[in-house]
Amino acid sequence: MLELISHVVQISARRDRTEINSAMVDALLDLFHPQRLTIFRCYAGGKKTMVFACAGAGPNGQFLRNAYLPDRDYCQAIERDPLLSRCRKEMSVVLDILDDGSHRIVFPVIRLDEPVYLIDLSLSEEFSADQRVSLMGLIEYFGNHIALLDYGEADTLTGLASRKTFDKHLFELLGRAATDEVQGYSGSTPRRRHGKPEGTHWLAVCDVDHFKRVNDDFGHLIGDEVLIMLAQAMRQSFRFDDQLFRFGGEEFVALLQPTEQEFATVTLERFRKAVETQIFSRVGHVTVSIGFSALLPNDTPTDAIDRADEALYYAKRNGRNRVECYEKLVAEGKLTAKEVAKGEVELF
């Protein structure tokens, strides 16, 4: 019991998903000695649910990956694993007896009728009933702690990540960009995984056109409803591993995972069109303007946002309801390249 309490204290002291996962793996290994374990983070999408193996332990020892930035090498559609898929459908603990007699058990951590985590363990058949009760209690605590973390990180109106979490996410992405540059990768020379071009990360700023009119004509409650529906459209339009934020008021930000400029444009156009064609309750139709820019290894958050904002302002000045890329506008001579923090001029 004292060991269990000690591990609960260690988990409760963490305020970062990756660190919480690490502490949870330590607790599971120390208290229950599973033969294998994996903590999956779940991403429910309109077409399919993806799972990301973000922490665990197996024959090769423990592993830990950034829980905020799912690595596609360790992601899969949940349907590829029948037991994980069954756990999601039944929304309860599921069990399978393996050929060696051990028990594979998957526990769901559920929020808003969808699993946000799945905890997958292989345990010996001698695993006692008392141990199972303690295990279920620990996993329930883990879920409650994650829920509190989500509450602190999420925008209370839309459920998207809030602005206060943006800098953390962006610095992690910039760290990846810097690593790629050291290894010889850049936006002009796409990184490749399994033979596929990976491209560069992109930051997009999205702003609702004439939103003040919505609030003035229909009231703030209807305005809030528009923002909620807009957030839902974002979730459906972007990839599961893109990071989405409500940045404040009617402004939203998306951090896109590595891709080429043309595909980033396609994704953002898909979102713009989804908003344009949607009926927003009493308001009818609204539109969004979007500006986006590539992330550079030496960027600060201000640098990245300023470039995307330049493209957004261009979209606003030239008709609204459109997507504009900063690098493309500079290349076409429609914008002047901004100076970066080191005093060098960006060249494209």
GURO-462797 format. One record per residue (C-alpha): residue in one letter; y, x, z. Coordinates in steps of 0.5 Angstrom, whole numbers, padded with zeros to 4 digits, always signed. Each point is the difference from the previous one (the first is absolute). Layout:
AYXZ...
//
This chain:
M+0000+0000+0000L+0005+0006+0002E-0002+0003-0007L+0002-0007-0004I+0006-0001+0004S+0002+0008-0001H-0001-0002-0008V+0004-0006+0000V+0006+0004+0004Q+0000+0005-0006I+0000-0005-0005S+0005-0004+0003A+0005+0006+0000R+0000+0000-0008R+0005-0003-0004D-0002+0002-0007R-0006-0003-0004T-0003+0007-0002E+0000+0002+0008I-0003-0006+0002N-0006+0000-0005S-0001+0007+0003A+0000-0002+0007M-0004-0006-0002V-0005+0005-0003D+0000+0005+0006A-0002-0006+0005L-0005-0003-0005L-0004+0007+0000D+0001+0001+0007L-0002-0006+0003F-0005-0003-0005H-0003+0006-0004P-0001-0004-0007Q-0004+0004-0005R+0006-0002-0005L+0007-0003+0000T+0005-0002-0004I+0007-0004+0001F+0002-0003-0006R+0007-0003-0001C+0000-0006-0005Y+0005-0002-0005A-0001-0008-0002G+0003-0001-0007G+0000-0006-0005K-0006+0002-0004K-0004+0005+0005T+0000+0003+0007M+0000+0008+0000V-0002+0004+0006F+0002+0007+0002A-0005+0004+0004C+0006+0003+0004A-0004+0003+0006G-0007+0001+0002A-0006+0005+0002G-0006+0002-0004P-0005+0005-0001N+0006+0005-0003G+0004-0002+0007Q+0006-0004+0001F+0005-0001-0005L+0007-0003+0000R+0005-0002-0005N+0007-0003+0000A-0001-0007+0001Y+0007-0002-0003L-0001+0003-0007P-0007-0002-0002D-0004+0006-0004R-0003-0004-0006D-0006+0005+0000Y-0002-0003+0006C+0002-0007-0002Q-0005-0006-0003A+0000-0007-0001I-0004-0003+0006E-0005-0004-0004R-0003+0007-0002D-0003+0000+0007P-0004-0006+0002L+0001+0000+0007L+0007+0001+0000S+0001-0006-0005R-0004-0004+0005C+0004+0002+0006R+0006-0002-0004K-0002-0007-0002E-0003-0002+0007M+0005+0003+0004S-0004+0002+0005V-0005+0006+0002V-0006+0001-0005L-0006+0005+0001D-0005+0003-0004I-0006+0004+0002L-0001+0006-0004D-0006+0003-0003D-0001+0005+0006G+0001-0005+0005S+0007+0001+0002H+0005-0006+0000R+0006+0000-0004I+0006-0005+0003V+0006-0001-0003F+0006-0003+0004P+0006-0004-0003V+0007+0001+0003I+0003-0006-0003R+0008-0002+0000L+0002-0007-0004D-0007-0001-0002E-0001+0006-0004P-0003+0007+0003V+0005+0005+0001Y-0006+0005+0002L-0007+0000+0000I-0004+0005+0004D-0007+0002-0002L-0005+0003+0004S-0007+0003+0000L-0003-0001+0007S-0007+0002+0002E-0005-0006+0002E+0000+0001+0007F+0008-0001+0001S+0000-0005+0006A+0003-0007+0001D+0005+0003+0005Q+0002+0005-0005R+0001-0005-0005V+0005-0004+0004S+0004+0006+0002L+0000+0002-0008M+0003-0007-0001G+0005+0001+0005L+0003+0006-0002I+0000-0002-0008E+0004-0006+0003Y+0005+0004+0003F+0000+0004-0006G+0002-0006-0004N+0005-0002+0005H+0004+0007+0000I+0000+0000-0007A+0003-0007+0000L+0005+0002+0005L+0002+0006-0005D+0000-0005-0006Y+0005-0004+0004G+0005+0006+0001E-0001+0003-0007A+0001-0007-0004D+0006-0004-0002T+0000-0006+0004L+0002-0005-0005T-0004+0002-0006G-0006+0004+0003L+0001+0006-0005A+0001+0007+0004S+0007+0001+0003R+0006+0005-0002K-0001+0004+0007T-0007+0002-0003F+0002+0002-0007D+0003+0007+0002K-0007+0001+0003H-0004-0002-0007L+0005+0003-0004F+0000+0007+0003E-0008+0000+0000L+0001-0002-0008L+0005+0006-0001G-0005+0004+0004R-0006-0001-0005A+0005+0001-0006A+0002+0007+0003T-0007+0002+0001D-0002-0002-0008E+0006+0004-0002V-0003+0006+0004Q-0006-0001-0003G+0003+0000-0007Y+0001-0008-0001S+0006-0003-0002G+0003-0007-0003S-0001+0003-0007T-0007+0003+0001P-0004-0006+0003R-0005+0002+0006R-0007-0002-0002R-0005-0003+0004H-0007-0002-0004G+0003+0002-0006K+0006-0005+0000P+0007+0001+0000E+0004-0001+0007G+0007+0001-0001T+0005+0000+0005H+0002-0005+0006W+0006-0005-0002L+0005-0003+0005A+0003-0007-0002V+0005-0004+0003C+0000-0008-0002D+0006-0004+0002V+0000-0008-0001D+0006-0002-0005H+0005-0004+0003F-0003-0001+0006K+0006-0002+0004R+0001-0006-0005V-0007-0002+0003N+0002+0000+0007D+0007-0003-0001D-0003-0006-0004F-0006-0001+0003G+0000+0003+0007H-0003+0006+0004L-0007-0003+0001I-0001-0002-0007G+0003+0008-0002D-0006+0002+0005E-0005-0004-0003V+0002+0003-0007L-0001+0007+0003I-0007-0002+0003M-0002-0002-0007L+0003+0006-0003A-0004+0004+0005Q-0006-0003-0002A+0001+0001-0007M+0001+0007+0001R-0007+0001+0003Q-0003-0004-0006S+0003+0005-0005F-0001+0007+0003R-0006+0004+0001F-0003+0000+0007D+0002+0007+0001D+0007-0001-0001Q+0005+0000+0006L+0004-0006+0000F+0006-0001+0005R+0006-0005+0001F+0006+0005+0001G+0005-0005+0002G+0003-0007-0002E-0003-0002-0007E-0001+0008-0002F-0008+0002+0000V-0003+0007-0001A-0006+0002-0004L-0003+0007+0001L-0005+0000-0006Q-0006+0005+0000P-0001+0005-0005T+0001-0003-0008E+0003+0002-0006Q+0007-0003-0001E-0002-0005-0005F-0005-0003+0004A+0005+0000+0006T+0004-0004-0004V-0005-0005-0002T-0002-0001+0007L+0008-0002+0002E+0000-0004-0006R-0006-0004+0002F+0004-0001+0007R+0006-0002-0004K-0003-0005-0004A-0004-0003+0006V+0007-0001+0003E+0003-0003-0006T-0005-0005-0001Q-0002-0002+0007I+0003-0007+0002F+0004+0001+0007S+0000-0006+0004R+0007-0004-0001V+0003+0006-0003G-0004+0000-0006H+0000+0007-0004V+0003+0007+0003T-0001+0007-0003V+0000+0007+0002S+0003+0006-0002I-0004+0007+0001G+0002+0007-0001F-0005+0006+0001S-0001+0007+0000A-0005+0006+0001L-0001+0003+0007L+0002+0007+0000P-0003+0006+0004N+0007+0002+0003D+0002-0008+0001T+0003-0003+0006P-0001-0007+0001T+0008-0001-0001D-0001+0004-0007A-0006-0004-0002I+0004-0007+0002D+0006+0003-0004R-0003+0001-0006A-0004-0007+0000D+0007-0003+0002E+0003+0003-0006A-0005-0003-0005L+0000-0007+0004Y+0008+0000+0000Y-0001+0001-0008A-0004-0006+0000K+0005-0004+0004R+0005+0002-0005N-0003-0001-0006G-0003-0008+0000R-0004+0000+0007N-0008-0002+0000R-0002+0007-0003V-0004+0006+0001E+0004+0007-0001C-0003+0007+0001Y+0005+0005+0003E-0003+0006-0004K+0000-0004-0006L+0007-0002+0000V+0002+0007+0001A-0004+0003-0006E+0003-0006-0004G+0007+0003+0003K+0002-0007+0003L+0000+0003+0007T+0002+0007+0002A-0005+0004+0004K+0001+0000+0008E+0000+0007+0003V-0005+0001+0005A+0000+0003+0007K-0001+0007-0002G+0006+0000-0005E-0004+0000-0006V+0001-0005-0005E-0007-0004-0002L-0002+0001-0007F-0004-0005-0004
//
